[in-house]
């Protein structure tokens, strides 16, 4: 509640400050910019929560070392690198809406695969699921960043960039907090007592219990991530660019008739 109150206070402050505010909340009147920021908040929150959950899953359920747990998440970054290079070129030819709605189902499909993980699941399936999520991520984010500035004037872009960065960081913190709380509640519900979470010599039943707690949280992540489809559908079907303010050299235009008449007289 304190956080909500502080945000409300800043909104009132920013409305009074206008262009001088660090984050100009009036930019959210632009439907395109608002839709992209809602999409990014939901999507980045989901992805950040997943990247926090997965190493914890690998260590607590599979007994992996911190180094191996971190390495297991690396395919996500590799997949994102591959599609980011392509998406940058595609945004010039296709609307960001199309690219985002192409990448989101890929990410959600990867989360579905993660929700199927069991104690005996092959690491190859986990790596493939994370690589798939990375492919979708590399398609979504470049297109989303491009879409966020399409309908803004050039003078509004600095404030819009600040607003987007704030949204990204807030989304990461929010997503990690929500999914970690959910997995903790699932663990406490199925295996009361903190010793079930840290025990190294746990029985097979505890392993299955912990696995089920994590997979249930992945289903929650899938549901939250699917909400990002709604703001994506609100984006324009075609790429639109904000028109720059026209500048007319009136002095030069006034001289043209005189110059032309002079040339005519000489002829």
One Martini backbone bead per residue (centre of mass of N, CA, C, O) as a GRO file, in nm:
protein
  267
    1UNK     BB    1   0.057   0.064  -0.019
    2UNK     BB    2   0.295   0.255  -0.011
    3UNK     BB    3   0.375   0.231  -0.307
    4UNK     BB    4   0.107   0.333  -0.426
    5UNK     BB    5   0.117   0.610  -0.288
    6UNK     BB    6   0.385   0.706  -0.416
    7UNK     BB    7   0.291   0.690  -0.709
    8UNK     BB    8   0.058   0.891  -0.682
    9UNK     BB    9   0.235   1.129  -0.596
   10UNK     BB   10   0.403   1.139  -0.856
   11UNK     BB   11   0.178   1.189  -1.057
   12UNK     BB   12   0.100   1.465  -0.940
   13UNK     BB   13   0.379   1.591  -0.973
   14UNK     BB   14   0.412   1.547  -1.284
   15UNK     BB   15   0.163   1.715  -1.370
   16UNK     BB   16   0.281   1.984  -1.262
   17UNK     BB   17   0.562   1.982  -1.417
   18UNK     BB   18   0.558   1.828  -1.680
   19UNK     BB   19   0.835   1.856  -1.876
   20UNK     BB   20   1.020   1.854  -1.599
   21UNK     BB   21   0.977   1.571  -1.559
   22UNK     BB   22   1.128   1.274  -1.549
   23UNK     BB   23   0.829   1.149  -1.584
   24UNK     BB   24   0.594   1.173  -1.835
   25UNK     BB   25   0.264   1.079  -1.787
   26UNK     BB   26   0.131   1.198  -2.053
   27UNK     BB   27   0.228   0.971  -2.250
   28UNK     BB   28  -0.011   0.767  -2.172
   29UNK     BB   29  -0.216   0.887  -2.380
   30UNK     BB   30  -0.070   0.713  -2.565
   31UNK     BB   31  -0.172   0.417  -2.677
   32UNK     BB   32   0.088   0.287  -2.778
   33UNK     BB   33   0.274   0.345  -2.534
   34UNK     BB   34   0.094   0.213  -2.319
   35UNK     BB   35   0.080  -0.073  -2.439
   36UNK     BB   36   0.384  -0.133  -2.435
   37UNK     BB   37   0.426  -0.096  -2.125
   38UNK     BB   38   0.236  -0.320  -2.039
   39UNK     BB   39   0.369  -0.547  -2.193
   40UNK     BB   40   0.654  -0.521  -2.068
   41UNK     BB   41   0.576  -0.558  -1.775
   42UNK     BB   42   0.456  -0.843  -1.797
   43UNK     BB   43   0.685  -0.988  -1.952
   44UNK     BB   44   0.935  -0.916  -1.776
   45UNK     BB   45   0.821  -1.026  -1.516
   46UNK     BB   46   0.806  -1.318  -1.610
   47UNK     BB   47   1.103  -1.361  -1.701
   48UNK     BB   48   1.242  -1.280  -1.434
   49UNK     BB   49   1.106  -1.494  -1.261
   50UNK     BB   50   1.220  -1.738  -1.415
   51UNK     BB   51   1.531  -1.671  -1.378
   52UNK     BB   52   1.496  -1.717  -1.065
   53UNK     BB   53   1.370  -2.008  -1.051
   54UNK     BB   54   1.554  -2.207  -1.207
   55UNK     BB   55   1.811  -2.225  -1.027
   56UNK     BB   56   1.647  -2.315  -0.781
   57UNK     BB   57   1.546  -2.575  -0.903
   58UNK     BB   58   1.820  -2.710  -0.973
   59UNK     BB   59   1.923  -2.711  -0.674
   60UNK     BB   60   1.672  -2.832  -0.502
   61UNK     BB   61   1.604  -3.084  -0.695
   62UNK     BB   62   1.885  -3.172  -0.857
   63UNK     BB   63   2.158  -3.070  -0.706
   64UNK     BB   64   2.294  -2.838  -0.828
   65UNK     BB   65   2.514  -2.618  -0.892
   66UNK     BB   66   2.544  -2.286  -0.937
   67UNK     BB   67   2.698  -2.308  -1.205
   68UNK     BB   68   2.507  -2.510  -1.349
   69UNK     BB   69   2.246  -2.348  -1.314
   70UNK     BB   70   2.339  -2.105  -1.483
   71UNK     BB   71   2.410  -2.265  -1.746
   72UNK     BB   72   2.114  -2.368  -1.802
   73UNK     BB   73   2.016  -2.062  -1.889
   74UNK     BB   74   2.187  -1.982  -2.146
   75UNK     BB   75   1.999  -2.060  -2.394
   76UNK     BB   76   1.826  -1.809  -2.378
   77UNK     BB   77   2.046  -1.609  -2.476
   78UNK     BB   78   2.110  -1.748  -2.745
   79UNK     BB   79   1.830  -1.721  -2.874
   80UNK     BB   80   1.815  -1.410  -2.856
   81UNK     BB   81   2.061  -1.346  -3.036
   82UNK     BB   82   1.954  -1.464  -3.301
   83UNK     BB   83   1.678  -1.293  -3.331
   84UNK     BB   84   1.777  -1.002  -3.296
   85UNK     BB   85   1.927  -0.975  -3.569
   86UNK     BB   86   1.659  -1.010  -3.737
   87UNK     BB   87   1.450  -0.810  -3.612
   88UNK     BB   88   1.588  -0.543  -3.684
   89UNK     BB   89   1.510  -0.580  -3.993
   90UNK     BB   90   1.197  -0.643  -3.975
   91UNK     BB   91   1.095  -0.363  -3.859
   92UNK     BB   92   1.116  -0.221  -4.151
   93UNK     BB   93   0.878  -0.424  -4.286
   94UNK     BB   94   0.725  -0.474  -4.015
   95UNK     BB   95   0.516  -0.485  -3.771
   96UNK     BB   96   0.544  -0.511  -3.432
   97UNK     BB   97   0.287  -0.670  -3.385
   98UNK     BB   98   0.366  -0.922  -3.547
   99UNK     BB   99   0.628  -0.992  -3.391
  100UNK     BB  100   0.504  -1.016  -3.108
  101UNK     BB  101   0.279  -1.232  -3.195
  102UNK     BB  102   0.512  -1.438  -3.260
  103UNK     BB  103   0.684  -1.451  -2.990
  104UNK     BB  104   0.483  -1.516  -2.759
  105UNK     BB  105   0.404  -1.814  -2.827
  106UNK     BB  106   0.692  -1.918  -2.797
  107UNK     BB  107   0.727  -1.854  -2.500
  108UNK     BB  108   0.476  -2.007  -2.395
  109UNK     BB  109   0.568  -2.284  -2.496
  110UNK     BB  110   0.821  -2.299  -2.320
  111UNK     BB  111   0.664  -2.290  -2.049
  112UNK     BB  112   0.508  -2.549  -2.091
  113UNK     BB  113   0.759  -2.731  -2.085
  114UNK     BB  114   0.844  -2.653  -1.794
  115UNK     BB  115   0.572  -2.767  -1.665
  116UNK     BB  116   0.683  -3.080  -1.738
  117UNK     BB  117   0.877  -3.113  -1.525
  118UNK     BB  118   1.074  -3.372  -1.384
  119UNK     BB  119   1.291  -3.570  -1.213
  120UNK     BB  120   1.342  -3.735  -1.513
  121UNK     BB  121   1.418  -3.508  -1.684
  122UNK     BB  122   1.577  -3.404  -1.944
  123UNK     BB  123   1.806  -3.159  -2.016
  124UNK     BB  124   1.732  -3.123  -2.314
  125UNK     BB  125   1.444  -3.012  -2.266
  126UNK     BB  126   1.523  -2.766  -2.102
  127UNK     BB  127   1.708  -2.637  -2.313
  128UNK     BB  128   1.494  -2.617  -2.537
  129UNK     BB  129   1.295  -2.435  -2.384
  130UNK     BB  130   1.493  -2.197  -2.339
  131UNK     BB  131   1.559  -2.149  -2.636
  132UNK     BB  132   1.270  -2.083  -2.719
  133UNK     BB  133   1.237  -1.838  -2.538
  134UNK     BB  134   1.471  -1.680  -2.666
  135UNK     BB  135   1.354  -1.652  -2.948
  136UNK     BB  136   1.107  -1.487  -2.858
  137UNK     BB  137   1.254  -1.257  -2.713
  138UNK     BB  138   1.416  -1.153  -2.971
  139UNK     BB  139   1.137  -1.062  -3.104
  140UNK     BB  140   0.997  -0.872  -2.896
  141UNK     BB  141   1.185  -0.638  -2.788
  142UNK     BB  142   1.264  -0.480  -3.046
  143UNK     BB  143   0.969  -0.430  -3.129
  144UNK     BB  144   0.877  -0.281  -2.872
  145UNK     BB  145   1.082  -0.047  -2.882
  146UNK     BB  146   0.986   0.055  -3.156
  147UNK     BB  147   0.679   0.099  -3.086
  148UNK     BB  148   0.701   0.314  -2.847
  149UNK     BB  149   0.802   0.562  -3.070
  150UNK     BB  150   0.618   0.597  -3.326
  151UNK     BB  151   0.391   0.826  -3.200
  152UNK     BB  152   0.619   1.018  -3.129
  153UNK     BB  153   0.783   1.284  -3.072
  154UNK     BB  154   1.104   1.380  -3.063
  155UNK     BB  155   1.078   1.542  -2.785
  156UNK     BB  156   0.956   1.273  -2.624
  157UNK     BB  157   1.179   1.047  -2.613
  158UNK     BB  158   1.346   1.094  -2.353
  159UNK     BB  159   1.107   1.048  -2.155
  160UNK     BB  160   1.026   0.769  -2.269
  161UNK     BB  161   1.288   0.623  -2.200
  162UNK     BB  162   1.267   0.657  -1.896
  163UNK     BB  163   0.993   0.517  -1.859
  164UNK     BB  164   1.081   0.240  -1.973
  165UNK     BB  165   1.311   0.183  -1.770
  166UNK     BB  166   1.135   0.188  -1.520
  167UNK     BB  167   0.945  -0.039  -1.608
  168UNK     BB  168   1.158  -0.263  -1.630
  169UNK     BB  169   1.255  -0.259  -1.331
  170UNK     BB  170   0.982  -0.297  -1.195
  171UNK     BB  171   0.909  -0.566  -1.335
  172UNK     BB  172   1.139  -0.738  -1.230
  173UNK     BB  173   1.076  -0.714  -0.927
  174UNK     BB  174   0.782  -0.806  -0.939
  175UNK     BB  175   0.819  -1.085  -1.072
  176UNK     BB  176   1.008  -1.212  -0.865
  177UNK     BB  177   0.828  -1.178  -0.617
  178UNK     BB  178   0.577  -1.333  -0.711
  179UNK     BB  179   0.708  -1.616  -0.786
  180UNK     BB  180   0.849  -1.668  -0.513
  181UNK     BB  181   0.595  -1.665  -0.343
  182UNK     BB  182   0.448  -1.893  -0.490
  183UNK     BB  183   0.658  -2.120  -0.443
  184UNK     BB  184   0.655  -2.102  -0.135
  185UNK     BB  185   0.355  -2.168  -0.097
  186UNK     BB  186   0.366  -2.445  -0.237
  187UNK     BB  187   0.567  -2.572  -0.044
  188UNK     BB  188   0.413  -2.527   0.226
  189UNK     BB  189   0.157  -2.686   0.134
  190UNK     BB  190   0.322  -2.973   0.067
  191UNK     BB  191   0.591  -2.892   0.271
  192UNK     BB  192   0.610  -2.842   0.570
  193UNK     BB  193   0.875  -2.673   0.630
  194UNK     BB  194   1.200  -2.567   0.565
  195UNK     BB  195   1.357  -2.846   0.548
  196UNK     BB  196   1.241  -2.933   0.262
  197UNK     BB  197   1.419  -2.714   0.102
  198UNK     BB  198   1.729  -2.793   0.232
  199UNK     BB  199   1.752  -3.083   0.206
  200UNK     BB  200   1.993  -3.322   0.090
  201UNK     BB  201   1.846  -3.608   0.206
  202UNK     BB  202   1.594  -3.645   0.049
  203UNK     BB  203   1.325  -3.784  -0.045
  204UNK     BB  204   1.138  -3.872  -0.311
  205UNK     BB  205   0.878  -3.726  -0.217
  206UNK     BB  206   1.006  -3.444  -0.190
  207UNK     BB  207   1.094  -3.411  -0.481
  208UNK     BB  208   0.807  -3.420  -0.600
  209UNK     BB  209   0.699  -3.181  -0.439
  210UNK     BB  210   0.892  -2.966  -0.546
  211UNK     BB  211   0.831  -3.002  -0.844
  212UNK     BB  212   0.530  -2.930  -0.823
  213UNK     BB  213   0.572  -2.643  -0.716
  214UNK     BB  214   0.720  -2.535  -0.967
  215UNK     BB  215   0.519  -2.610  -1.193
  216UNK     BB  216   0.288  -2.440  -1.081
  217UNK     BB  217   0.442  -2.173  -1.120
  218UNK     BB  218   0.467  -2.193  -1.429
  219UNK     BB  219   0.164  -2.168  -1.478
  220UNK     BB  220   0.148  -1.883  -1.366
  221UNK     BB  221   0.346  -1.761  -1.570
  222UNK     BB  222   0.171  -1.823  -1.813
  223UNK     BB  223  -0.075  -1.652  -1.731
  224UNK     BB  224   0.073  -1.383  -1.712
  225UNK     BB  225   0.202  -1.379  -1.999
  226UNK     BB  226  -0.074  -1.390  -2.159
  227UNK     BB  227  -0.158  -1.091  -2.100
  228UNK     BB  228   0.031  -0.959  -2.324
  229UNK     BB  229  -0.165  -0.996  -2.566
  230UNK     BB  230  -0.357  -0.760  -2.526
  231UNK     BB  231  -0.168  -0.510  -2.584
  232UNK     BB  232  -0.071  -0.622  -2.859
  233UNK     BB  233  -0.359  -0.589  -3.002
  234UNK     BB  234  -0.346  -0.258  -2.973
  235UNK     BB  235  -0.166  -0.241  -3.192
  236UNK     BB  236  -0.079  -0.151  -3.485
  237UNK     BB  237  -0.077  -0.311  -3.795
  238UNK     BB  238   0.088  -0.064  -3.882
  239UNK     BB  239   0.334   0.131  -3.945
  240UNK     BB  240   0.397   0.430  -3.748
  241UNK     BB  241   0.489   0.771  -3.791
  242UNK     BB  242   0.581   1.050  -3.659
  243UNK     BB  243   0.543   1.369  -3.735
  244UNK     BB  244   0.738   1.615  -3.808
  245UNK     BB  245   0.794   1.927  -3.778
  246UNK     BB  246   0.738   2.168  -3.990
  247UNK     BB  247   0.976   2.350  -4.198
  248UNK     BB  248   0.970   2.689  -4.320
  249UNK     BB  249   1.120   2.892  -4.565
  250UNK     BB  250   0.989   3.195  -4.619
  251UNK     BB  251   1.212   3.362  -4.740
  252UNK     BB  252   1.276   3.172  -4.977
  253UNK     BB  253   0.986   3.167  -5.099
  254UNK     BB  254   0.964   3.477  -5.154
  255UNK     BB  255   1.205   3.474  -5.373
  256UNK     BB  256   1.116   3.294  -5.611
  257UNK     BB  257   0.943   3.479  -5.794
  258UNK     BB  258   1.165   3.688  -5.850
  259UNK     BB  259   1.364   3.499  -5.982
  260UNK     BB  260   1.178   3.395  -6.208
  261UNK     BB  261   1.116   3.675  -6.335
  262UNK     BB  262   1.406   3.746  -6.403
  263UNK     BB  263   1.454   3.512  -6.601
  264UNK     BB  264   1.224   3.589  -6.794
  265UNK     BB  265   1.330   3.874  -6.875
  266UNK     BB  266   1.600   3.779  -6.996
  267UNK     BB  267   1.447   3.604  -7.219
   0.00000   0.00000   0.00000
